[in-house]
Amino acid sequence: MKLFTVELTVTAVVMADDERHARIVADARKYDIQSDSLDDFDVIGELKSLDRLPEGWDADCIPYGGDGETRLKDLLPETEPVRDTRTIDMFEEAGSPA
């Protein structure tokens, strides 16, 4: 399986005394809010190297949907392999479109 970065956007309305209290209420109810609001999400793209991890993620994180034990550092190289565009056509079959 491949790794993909997805972005979930959740908007909710909470009852609170002030902004600080609103954060506390949202944090306390975040699982309810998320389960009610997961209509808006985007697949950002395939993740091919550790240097492309989104903010808040590092090599020791475990991706969702895997075996629950394998860390990103065991699944991805540190950097994306460099493709040499000067020689890439040498490896294509003759007559096949680029």
Residue, then its C-alpha position, 0 to 999 in steps of 0.5 A: m500500500k502507498l501513503f497519502t496525505v489527507e487534510l480534514t477540515v472541521t467547523a463547529v459551533v460551541m456554546a461558551d463564555d469566551e474564546r478560551h472557554a470555546r477552545i476548552v469546550a471544542d477540545a472536550r467534544k472534539y470526537d463528537i464534532q469530528s464524527d458529525s463533521l467529516d464531510d469535508f476532506d481532501v487527498i493532498g497527494e501521495l507521500k513519497s519521502l520523510d522530508r515531505l511529512p506534513e506539520g506535526w508528523d515525524a518519522d516515528c509516527i504510525p500512519y492510520g490504516g496500516d498495521g498499527e505498529t510500523r512507523l513512517k521511517d520504516l516505510l519511506p526514504e528520507t528524501e524522494p529519489v531524484r529522477d535524472t530527466r536527461t537519461i529517463d528516456m533511456f529506460e522507456e520501451a522503444g515506441s512507448p509514449a513518454 
